[in-house]
Amino acid sequence: MRYLLISILSILVTSFCSVATPAVKTPVKGKKTSTSKAKESFTSKTPLLSEKTKTVASEDFKQEFLSRINKLRAEGCNCGGDYMPPVGPLIWNDQLEIAALGHAQDMNRNKYFDHISKNGSKLKDRVFAVGYTYDGFKSFFIGENIALGQRSIREVMNGWIGSEGHCRNLMNPNFKEVGIALVNHYWVQDFGARNPFQKKKGWL
């Protein structure tokens, strides 16, 4: 019997406040999660991943994830008992991908499953380390979904969509970018957005 784990973290950082959602581990023992109509219509050509798969995202990997995420966001869905209306699409961000890859590699190497690394680093530390910072921006949003044990993009997305908190990250209107990595069935999905200051009329 395979054990599938999923976990969520969301952080908002602006010039005024910082809010974090604690991680929650959810074991799934061979159960199918509830799905929205949007998710059920997805099809996947992605083969099952081998135990030795380590990837820096290929174009196919990026495009399948973006297609699934943005179809969901365009149609809206129910996250738990709440309807989440359609929101704008996400684009791929290479810095978020590298941050996600580093965390997936670390969890795989050290055999743990958490948003906090064994050395104590958190999501903000990891994205800052690759240059995804809030310097020069009005507001800054980051969030993370992680999962363990799923064998395809379709399976991991179904699990995240079927879990209220992860679904809310996927449908969060504040997020504009995403980077995702996979190492030996450790999945890390990092979200972000950096909103610039708007120039006032008459300013150069």
Helices and strands as residue ranges (DSSP letters): E 4-14, E 18-20, E 26-28, H 37-40, E 54-55, H 59-75, E 77-79, E 82-84, E 91-92, H 94-110, H 123-129, E 137-148, H 153-161, H 164-171, E 177-183, E 186-196
